[in-house]
Amino acid sequence: MSDRITVEELSELMKKAAGVTVAPEELQRGYDSGFDTFGVDSLGLLGIVGELENRYGTPMPPDAERSKSPRQFLDQVNGALLAGA
């Protein structure tokens, strides 16, 4: 388990926790697009955050579940993981 979430891992989490299949390449192309562009709503994002909290055994930043884009989400989550939050 790495200390950074990649686009590939986010793609897997989107499928597992939100039930939305998006290829990592498509996610990378739409890095600054809203999650709604990919069909992920607020409950889906909450599921992704919950999955990460279970995986790492630590709370994610409160704003992570309100992220608008994959870039914003990964920046917040990876920042917290690197800081040991």
PDB file as gemmi writes it, atoms N, CA and C in Angstrom:
CRYST1    1.000    1.000    1.000  90.00  90.00  90.00 P 1                      
ATOM      1  N   MET A   1       0.845  -1.180   0.000  1.00  0.00           N  
ATOM      2  CA  MET A   1       0.000   0.000   0.000  1.00  0.00           C  
ATOM      3  C   MET A   1       0.887   1.239   0.000  1.00  0.00           C  
ATOM      4  N   SER A   2       0.648   2.109  -0.960  1.00  0.00           N  
ATOM      5  CA  SER A   2       1.484   3.303  -1.065  1.00  0.00           C  
ATOM      6  C   SER A   2       0.911   4.423  -0.211  1.00  0.00           C  
ATOM      7  N   ASP A   3       1.677   5.496  -0.088  1.00  0.00           N  
ATOM      8  CA  ASP A   3       1.206   6.637   0.686  1.00  0.00           C  
ATOM      9  C   ASP A   3       0.596   7.703  -0.213  1.00  0.00           C  
ATOM     10  N   ARG A   4       0.333   7.361  -1.468  1.00  0.00           N  
ATOM     11  CA  ARG A   4      -0.323   8.274  -2.408  1.00  0.00           C  
ATOM     12  C   ARG A   4      -1.365   7.489  -3.202  1.00  0.00           C  
ATOM     13  N   ILE A   5      -2.498   8.126  -3.427  1.00  0.00           N  
ATOM     14  CA  ILE A   5      -3.541   7.520  -4.249  1.00  0.00           C  
ATOM     15  C   ILE A   5      -3.309   7.993  -5.681  1.00  0.00           C  
ATOM     16  N   THR A   6      -3.239   7.052  -6.605  1.00  0.00           N  
ATOM     17  CA  THR A   6      -3.025   7.374  -8.016  1.00  0.00           C  
ATOM     18  C   THR A   6      -4.366   7.479  -8.741  1.00  0.00           C  
ATOM     19  N   VAL A   7      -4.308   7.955  -9.962  1.00  0.00           N  
ATOM     20  CA  VAL A   7      -5.506   8.018 -10.798  1.00  0.00           C  
ATOM     21  C   VAL A   7      -6.058   6.611 -11.013  1.00  0.00           C  
ATOM     22  N   GLU A   8      -5.180   5.645 -11.171  1.00  0.00           N  
ATOM     23  CA  GLU A   8      -5.604   4.259 -11.355  1.00  0.00           C  
ATOM     24  C   GLU A   8      -6.355   3.749 -10.130  1.00  0.00           C  
ATOM     25  N   GLU A   9      -5.826   4.058  -8.956  1.00  0.00           N  
ATOM     26  CA  GLU A   9      -6.493   3.633  -7.721  1.00  0.00           C  
ATOM     27  C   GLU A   9      -7.830   4.346  -7.551  1.00  0.00           C  
ATOM     28  N   LEU A  10      -7.881   5.624  -7.889  1.00  0.00           N  
ATOM     29  CA  LEU A  10      -9.145   6.355  -7.805  1.00  0.00           C  
ATOM     30  C   LEU A  10     -10.172   5.743  -8.745  1.00  0.00           C  
ATOM     31  N   SER A  11      -9.745   5.344  -9.920  1.00  0.00           N  
ATOM     32  CA  SER A  11     -10.632   4.688 -10.870  1.00  0.00           C  
ATOM     33  C   SER A  11     -11.202   3.402 -10.265  1.00  0.00           C  
ATOM     34  N   GLU A  12     -10.351   2.617  -9.623  1.00  0.00           N  
ATOM     35  CA  GLU A  12     -10.797   1.380  -8.968  1.00  0.00           C  
ATOM     36  C   GLU A  12     -11.764   1.674  -7.828  1.00  0.00           C  
ATOM     37  N   LEU A  13     -11.461   2.706  -7.048  1.00  0.00           N  
ATOM     38  CA  LEU A  13     -12.332   3.090  -5.935  1.00  0.00           C  
ATOM     39  C   LEU A  13     -13.691   3.572  -6.435  1.00  0.00           C  
ATOM     40  N   MET A  14     -13.693   4.284  -7.549  1.00  0.00           N  
ATOM     41  CA  MET A  14     -14.955   4.759  -8.116  1.00  0.00           C  
ATOM     42  C   MET A  14     -15.840   3.569  -8.495  1.00  0.00           C  
ATOM     43  N   LYS A  15     -15.232   2.529  -9.024  1.00  0.00           N  
ATOM     44  CA  LYS A  15     -15.991   1.342  -9.408  1.00  0.00           C  
ATOM     45  C   LYS A  15     -16.482   0.594  -8.172  1.00  0.00           C  
ATOM     46  N   LYS A  16     -15.600   0.401  -7.210  1.00  0.00           N  
ATOM     47  CA  LYS A  16     -15.934  -0.375  -6.018  1.00  0.00           C  
ATOM     48  C   LYS A  16     -16.927   0.341  -5.111  1.00  0.00           C  
ATOM     49  N   ALA A  17     -16.682   1.607  -4.815  1.00  0.00           N  
ATOM     50  CA  ALA A  17     -17.473   2.318  -3.813  1.00  0.00           C  
ATOM     51  C   ALA A  17     -18.653   3.096  -4.383  1.00  0.00           C  
ATOM     52  N   ALA A  18     -18.554   3.505  -5.656  1.00  0.00           N  
ATOM     53  CA  ALA A  18     -19.623   4.323  -6.238  1.00  0.00           C  
ATOM     54  C   ALA A  18     -20.348   3.601  -7.367  1.00  0.00           C  
ATOM     55  N   GLY A  19     -19.825   2.444  -7.769  1.00  0.00           N  
ATOM     56  CA  GLY A  19     -20.471   1.688  -8.837  1.00  0.00           C  
ATOM     57  C   GLY A  19     -20.354   2.317 -10.208  1.00  0.00           C  
ATOM     58  N   VAL A  20     -19.333   3.148 -10.387  1.00  0.00           N  
ATOM     59  CA  VAL A  20     -19.130   3.861 -11.652  1.00  0.00           C  
ATOM     60  C   VAL A  20     -17.813   3.406 -12.266  1.00  0.00           C  
ATOM     61  N   THR A  21     -17.876   2.910 -13.492  1.00  0.00           N  
ATOM     62  CA  THR A  21     -16.676   2.448 -14.181  1.00  0.00           C  
ATOM     63  C   THR A  21     -16.150   3.546 -15.098  1.00  0.00           C  
ATOM     64  N   VAL A  22     -14.952   4.006 -14.801  1.00  0.00           N  
ATOM     65  CA  VAL A  22     -14.274   5.021 -15.609  1.00  0.00           C  
ATOM     66  C   VAL A  22     -12.835   4.557 -15.789  1.00  0.00           C  
ATOM     67  N   ALA A  23     -12.400   4.452 -17.036  1.00  0.00           N  
ATOM     68  CA  ALA A  23     -11.013   4.052 -17.300  1.00  0.00           C  
ATOM     69  C   ALA A  23     -10.059   5.113 -16.747  1.00  0.00           C  
ATOM     70  N   PRO A  24      -8.918   4.679 -16.212  1.00  0.00           N  
ATOM     71  CA  PRO A  24      -7.949   5.640 -15.691  1.00  0.00           C  
ATOM     72  C   PRO A  24      -7.550   6.707 -16.719  1.00  0.00           C  
ATOM     73  N   GLU A  25      -7.460   6.304 -17.998  1.00  0.00           N  
ATOM     74  CA  GLU A  25      -7.079   7.266 -19.050  1.00  0.00           C  
ATOM     75  C   GLU A  25      -8.150   8.344 -19.209  1.00  0.00           C  
ATOM     76  N   GLU A  26      -9.408   7.940 -19.125  1.00  0.00           N  
ATOM     77  CA  GLU A  26     -10.509   8.902 -19.222  1.00  0.00           C  
ATOM     78  C   GLU A  26     -10.522   9.822 -18.003  1.00  0.00           C  
ATOM     79  N   LEU A  27     -10.258   9.260 -16.850  1.00  0.00           N  
ATOM     80  CA  LEU A  27     -10.194  10.049 -15.625  1.00  0.00           C  
ATOM     81  C   LEU A  27      -9.053  11.059 -15.699  1.00  0.00           C  
ATOM     82  N   GLN A  28      -7.923  10.638 -16.241  1.00  0.00           N  
ATOM     83  CA  GLN A  28      -6.775  11.543 -16.393  1.00  0.00           C  
ATOM     84  C   GLN A  28      -7.110  12.689 -17.354  1.00  0.00           C  
ATOM     85  N   ARG A  29      -7.796  12.370 -18.455  1.00  0.00           N  
ATOM     86  CA  ARG A  29      -8.175  13.423 -19.411  1.00  0.00           C  
ATOM     87  C   ARG A  29      -9.145  14.422 -18.794  1.00  0.00           C  
ATOM     88  N   GLY A  30     -10.011  13.950 -17.920  1.00  0.00           N  
ATOM     89  CA  GLY A  30     -10.993  14.828 -17.285  1.00  0.00           C  
ATOM     90  C   GLY A  30     -10.615  15.189 -15.866  1.00  0.00           C  
ATOM     91  N   TYR A  31      -9.331  15.274 -15.604  1.00  0.00           N  
ATOM     92  CA  TYR A  31      -8.791  15.490 -14.265  1.00  0.00           C  
ATOM     93  C   TYR A  31      -9.400  16.689 -13.552  1.00  0.00           C  
ATOM     94  N   ASP A  32      -9.706  17.743 -14.304  1.00  0.00           N  
ATOM     95  CA  ASP A  32     -10.265  18.952 -13.700  1.00  0.00           C  
ATOM     96  C   ASP A  32     -11.777  19.060 -13.901  1.00  0.00           C  
ATOM     97  N   SER A  33     -12.377  18.042 -14.501  1.00  0.00           N  
ATOM     98  CA  SER A  33     -13.825  18.028 -14.691  1.00  0.00           C  
ATOM     99  C   SER A  33     -14.501  17.653 -13.375  1.00  0.00           C  
ATOM    100  N   GLY A  34     -15.761  18.002 -13.263  1.00  0.00           N  
ATOM    101  CA  GLY A  34     -16.501  17.645 -12.061  1.00  0.00           C  
ATOM    102  C   GLY A  34     -16.750  16.153 -11.983  1.00  0.00           C  
ATOM    103  N   PHE A  35     -16.848  15.644 -10.767  1.00  0.00           N  
ATOM    104  CA  PHE A  35     -17.153  14.228 -10.590  1.00  0.00           C  
ATOM    105  C   PHE A  35     -18.481  13.872 -11.247  1.00  0.00           C  
ATOM    106  N   ASP A  36     -19.409  14.822 -11.285  1.00  0.00           N  
ATOM    107  CA  ASP A  36     -20.700  14.550 -11.911  1.00  0.00           C  
ATOM    108  C   ASP A  36     -20.549  14.222 -13.396  1.00  0.00           C  
ATOM    109  N   THR A  37     -19.499  14.711 -14.026  1.00  0.00           N  
ATOM    110  CA  THR A  37     -19.212  14.388 -15.428  1.00  0.00           C  
ATOM    111  C   THR A  37     -19.020  12.884 -15.603  1.00  0.00           C  
ATOM    112  N   PHE A  38     -18.488  12.243 -14.566  1.00  0.00           N  
ATOM    113  CA  PHE A  38     -18.225  10.808 -14.606  1.00  0.00           C  
ATOM    114  C   PHE A  38     -19.369   9.985 -14.014  1.00  0.00           C  
ATOM    115  N   GLY A  39     -20.394  10.664 -13.518  1.00  0.00           N  
ATOM    116  CA  GLY A  39     -21.537   9.962 -12.934  1.00  0.00           C  
ATOM    117  C   GLY A  39     -21.389   9.656 -11.454  1.00  0.00           C  
ATOM    118  N   VAL A  40     -20.472  10.347 -10.784  1.00  0.00           N  
ATOM    119  CA  VAL A  40     -20.272  10.151  -9.350  1.00  0.00           C  
ATOM    120  C   VAL A  40     -20.965  11.285  -8.613  1.00  0.00           C  
ATOM    121  N   ASP A  41     -21.936  10.919  -7.770  1.00  0.00           N  
ATOM    122  CA  ASP A  41     -22.639  11.933  -6.989  1.00  0.00           C  
ATOM    123  C   ASP A  41     -22.029  12.025  -5.589  1.00  0.00           C  
ATOM    124  N   SER A  42     -22.635  12.826  -4.722  1.00  0.00           N  
ATOM    125  CA  SER A  42     -22.079  13.048  -3.388  1.00  0.00           C  
ATOM    126  C   SER A  42     -22.048  11.765  -2.557  1.00  0.00           C  
ATOM    127  N   LEU A  43     -23.049  10.904  -2.719  1.00  0.00           N  
ATOM    128  CA  LEU A  43     -23.037   9.642  -1.982  1.00  0.00           C  
ATOM    129  C   LEU A  43     -21.923   8.719  -2.472  1.00  0.00           C  
ATOM    130  N   GLY A  44     -21.674   8.730  -3.766  1.00  0.00           N  
ATOM    131  CA  GLY A  44     -20.577   7.941  -4.316  1.00  0.00           C  
ATOM    132  C   GLY A  44     -19.236   8.411  -3.784  1.00  0.00           C  
ATOM    133  N   LEU A  45     -19.076   9.727  -3.722  1.00  0.00           N  
ATOM    134  CA  LEU A  45     -17.823  10.289  -3.215  1.00  0.00           C  
ATOM    135  C   LEU A  45     -17.667   9.968  -1.724  1.00  0.00           C  
ATOM    136  N   LEU A  46     -18.756   9.996  -1.002  1.00  0.00           N  
ATOM    137  CA  LEU A  46     -18.717   9.634   0.408  1.00  0.00           C  
ATOM    138  C   LEU A  46     -18.297   8.170   0.574  1.00  0.00           C  
ATOM    139  N   GLY A  47     -18.767   7.307  -0.321  1.00  0.00           N  
ATOM    140  CA  GLY A  47     -18.363   5.904  -0.298  1.00  0.00           C  
ATOM    141  C   GLY A  47     -16.877   5.739  -0.565  1.00  0.00           C  
ATOM    142  N   ILE A  48     -16.349   6.529  -1.492  1.00  0.00           N  
ATOM    143  CA  ILE A  48     -14.913   6.478  -1.805  1.00  0.00           C  
ATOM    144  C   ILE A  48     -14.103   6.915  -0.583  1.00  0.00           C  
ATOM    145  N   VAL A  49     -14.533   7.987   0.058  1.00  0.00           N  
ATOM    146  CA  VAL A  49     -13.844   8.471   1.256  1.00  0.00           C  
ATOM    147  C   VAL A  49     -13.884   7.398   2.347  1.00  0.00           C  
ATOM    148  N   GLY A  50     -15.047   6.771   2.538  1.00  0.00           N  
ATOM    149  CA  GLY A  50     -15.171   5.719   3.541  1.00  0.00           C  
ATOM    150  C   GLY A  50     -14.253   4.542   3.255  1.00  0.00           C  
ATOM    151  N   GLU A  51     -14.159   4.175   1.991  1.00  0.00           N  
ATOM    152  CA  GLU A  51     -13.270   3.077   1.598  1.00  0.00           C  
ATOM    153  C   GLU A  51     -11.810   3.412   1.925  1.00  0.00           C  
ATOM    154  N   LEU A  52     -11.409   4.646   1.655  1.00  0.00           N  
ATOM    155  CA  LEU A  52     -10.037   5.068   1.961  1.00  0.00           C  
ATOM    156  C   LEU A  52      -9.788   5.094   3.464  1.00  0.00           C  
ATOM    157  N   GLU A  53     -10.774   5.548   4.226  1.00  0.00           N  
ATOM    158  CA  GLU A  53     -10.613   5.582   5.680  1.00  0.00           C  
ATOM    159  C   GLU A  53     -10.453   4.164   6.229  1.00  0.00           C  
ATOM    160  N   ASN A  54     -11.205   3.224   5.691  1.00  0.00           N  
ATOM    161  CA  ASN A  54     -11.064   1.824   6.111  1.00  0.00           C  
ATOM    162  C   ASN A  54      -9.703   1.268   5.710  1.00  0.00           C  
ATOM    163  N   ARG A  55      -9.275   1.589   4.508  1.00  0.00           N  
ATOM    164  CA  ARG A  55      -8.012   1.066   3.991  1.00  0.00           C  
ATOM    165  C   ARG A  55      -6.820   1.573   4.786  1.00  0.00           C  
ATOM    166  N   TYR A  56      -6.826   2.876   5.109  1.00  0.00           N  
ATOM    167  CA  TYR A  56      -5.673   3.484   5.779  1.00  0.00           C  
ATOM    168  C   TYR A  56      -5.839   3.603   7.288  1.00  0.00           C  
ATOM    169  N   GLY A  57      -7.046   3.326   7.800  1.00  0.00           N  
ATOM    170  CA  GLY A  57      -7.278   3.388   9.235  1.00  0.00           C  
ATOM    171  C   GLY A  57      -7.158   4.777   9.820  1.00  0.00           C  
ATOM    172  N   THR A  58      -7.451   5.772   9.012  1.00  0.00           N  
ATOM    173  CA  THR A  58      -7.350   7.155   9.463  1.00  0.00           C  
ATOM    174  C   THR A  58      -8.416   7.993   8.765  1.00  0.00           C  
ATOM    175  N   PRO A  59      -8.924   9.022   9.434  1.00  0.00           N  
ATOM    176  CA  PRO A  59      -9.923   9.873   8.780  1.00  0.00           C  
ATOM    177  C   PRO A  59      -9.305  10.675   7.632  1.00  0.00           C  
ATOM    178  N   MET A  60     -10.077  10.845   6.602  1.00  0.00           N  
ATOM    179  CA  MET A  60      -9.671  11.688   5.483  1.00  0.00           C  
ATOM    180  C   MET A  60     -10.079  13.136   5.792  1.00  0.00           C  
ATOM    181  N   PRO A  61      -9.511  14.099   5.080  1.00  0.00           N  
ATOM    182  CA  PRO A  61      -9.876  15.498   5.323  1.00  0.00           C  
ATOM    183  C   PRO A  61     -11.386  15.686   5.144  1.00  0.00           C  
ATOM    184  N   PRO A  62     -12.009  16.506   5.997  1.00  0.00           N  
ATOM    185  CA  PRO A  62     -13.457  16.712   5.908  1.00  0.00           C  
ATOM    186  C   PRO A  62     -13.901  17.242   4.540  1.00  0.00           C  
ATOM    187  N   ASP A  63     -13.068  17.998   3.884  1.00  0.00           N  
ATOM    188  CA  ASP A  63     -13.440  18.562   2.586  1.00  0.00           C  
ATOM    189  C   ASP A  63     -13.314  17.561   1.440  1.00  0.00           C  
ATOM    190  N   ALA A  64     -12.699  16.407   1.687  1.00  0.00           N  
ATOM    191  CA  ALA A  64     -12.494  15.433   0.610  1.00  0.00           C  
ATOM    192  C   ALA A  64     -13.816  14.992   0.002  1.00  0.00           C  
ATOM    193  N   GLU A  65     -14.819  14.793   0.831  1.00  0.00           N  
ATOM    194  CA  GLU A  65     -16.108  14.327   0.319  1.00  0.00           C  
ATOM    195  C   GLU A  65     -16.884  15.416  -0.414  1.00  0.00           C  
ATOM    196  N   ARG A  66     -16.393  16.640  -0.351  1.00  0.00           N  
ATOM    197  CA  ARG A  66     -17.028  17.744  -1.079  1.00  0.00           C  
ATOM    198  C   ARG A  66     -16.201  18.194  -2.284  1.00  0.00           C  
ATOM    199  N   SER A  67     -15.188  17.423  -2.612  1.00  0.00           N  
ATOM    200  CA  SER A  67     -14.325  17.764  -3.756  1.00  0.00           C  
ATOM    201  C   SER A  67     -15.151  17.807  -5.033  1.00  0.00           C  
ATOM    202  N   LYS A  68     -14.806  18.740  -5.882  1.00  0.00           N  
ATOM    203  CA  LYS A  68     -15.531  18.902  -7.142  1.00  0.00           C  
ATOM    204  C   LYS A  68     -14.912  18.109  -8.281  1.00  0.00           C  
ATOM    205  N   SER A  69     -13.596  17.897  -8.232  1.00  0.00           N  
ATOM    206  CA  SER A  69     -12.913  17.245  -9.352  1.00  0.00           C  
ATOM    207  C   SER A  69     -11.948  16.181  -8.831  1.00  0.00           C  
ATOM    208  N   PRO A  70     -11.566  15.246  -9.689  1.00  0.00           N  
ATOM    209  CA  PRO A  70     -10.556  14.263  -9.291  1.00  0.00           C  
ATOM    210  C   PRO A  70      -9.256  14.924  -8.817  1.00  0.00           C  
ATOM    211  N   ARG A  71      -8.839  16.000  -9.488  1.00  0.00           N  
ATOM    212  CA  ARG A  71      -7.601  16.679  -9.076  1.00  0.00           C  
ATOM    213  C   ARG A  71      -7.726  17.202  -7.649  1.00  0.00           C  
ATOM    214  N   GLN A  72      -8.822  17.877  -7.360  1.00  0.00           N  
ATOM    215  CA  GLN A  72      -9.022  18.435  -6.022  1.00  0.00           C  
ATOM    216  C   GLN A  72      -9.063  17.315  -4.976  1.00  0.00           C  
ATOM    217  N   PHE A  73      -9.757  16.229  -5.295  1.00  0.00           N  
ATOM    218  CA  PHE A  73      -9.861  15.108  -4.374  1.00  0.00           C  
ATOM    219  C   PHE A  73      -8.490  14.502  -4.096  1.00  0.00           C  
ATOM    220  N   LEU A  74      -7.747  14.190  -5.138  1.00  0.00           N  
ATOM    221  CA  LEU A  74      -6.432  13.564  -4.963  1.00  0.00           C  
ATOM    222  C   LEU A  74      -5.459  14.489  -4.247  1.00  0.00           C  
ATOM    223  N   ASP A  75      -5.520  15.787  -4.535  1.00  0.00           N  
ATOM    224  CA  ASP A  75      -4.645  16.737  -3.839  1.00  0.00           C  
ATOM    225  C   ASP A  75      -4.920  16.718  -2.335  1.00  0.00           C  
ATOM    226  N   GLN A  76      -6.198  16.738  -1.959  1.00  0.00           N  
ATOM    227  CA  GLN A  76      -6.552  16.753  -0.533  1.00  0.00           C  
ATOM    228  C   GLN A  76      -6.194  15.450   0.161  1.00  0.00           C  
ATOM    229  N   VAL A  77      -6.581  14.341  -0.444  1.00  0.00           N  
ATOM    230  CA  VAL A  77      -6.337  13.038   0.165  1.00  0.00           C  
ATOM    231  C   VAL A  77      -4.849  12.735   0.242  1.00  0.00           C  
ATOM    232  N   ASN A  78      -4.128  12.976  -0.831  1.00  0.00           N  
ATOM    233  CA  ASN A  78      -2.691  12.703  -0.834  1.00  0.00           C  
ATOM    234  C   ASN A  78      -1.956  13.617   0.117  1.00  0.00           C  
ATOM    235  N   GLY A  79      -2.392  14.865   0.235  1.00  0.00           N  
ATOM    236  CA  GLY A  79      -1.790  15.780   1.199  1.00  0.00           C  
ATOM    237  C   GLY A  79      -1.958  15.268   2.619  1.00  0.00           C  
ATOM    238  N   ALA A  80      -3.140  14.756   2.918  1.00  0.00           N  
ATOM    239  CA  ALA A  80      -3.397  14.215   4.253  1.00  0.00           C  
ATOM    240  C   ALA A  80      -2.587  12.952   4.512  1.00  0.00           C  
ATOM    241  N   LEU A  81      -2.495  12.083   3.508  1.00  0.00           N  
ATOM    242  CA  LEU A  81      -1.721  10.848   3.678  1.00  0.00           C  
ATOM    243  C   LEU A  81      -0.231  11.149   3.876  1.00  0.00           C  
ATOM    244  N   LEU A  82       0.282  12.107   3.113  1.00  0.00           N  
ATOM    245  CA  LEU A  82       1.695  12.459   3.246  1.00  0.00           C  
ATOM    246  C   LEU A  82       1.988  13.106   4.607  1.00  0.00           C  
ATOM    247  N   ALA A  83       1.002  13.844   5.123  1.00  0.00           N  
ATOM    248  CA  ALA A  83       1.173  14.503   6.418  1.00  0.00           C  
ATOM    249  C   ALA A  83       0.957  13.541   7.576  1.00  0.00           C  
ATOM    250  N   GLY A  84       0.463  12.327   7.239  1.00  0.00           N  
ATOM    251  CA  GLY A  84       0.200  11.351   8.286  1.00  0.00           C  
ATOM    252  C   GLY A  84      -1.081  11.607   9.026  1.00  0.00           C  
ATOM    253  N   ALA A  85      -2.009  12.305   8.372  1.00  0.00           N  
ATOM    254  CA  ALA A  85      -3.271  12.656   9.026  1.00  0.00           C  
ATOM    255  C   ALA A  85      -4.124  11.455   9.314  1.00  0.00           C  
TER     256      ALA A  85                                                      
END                                                                             
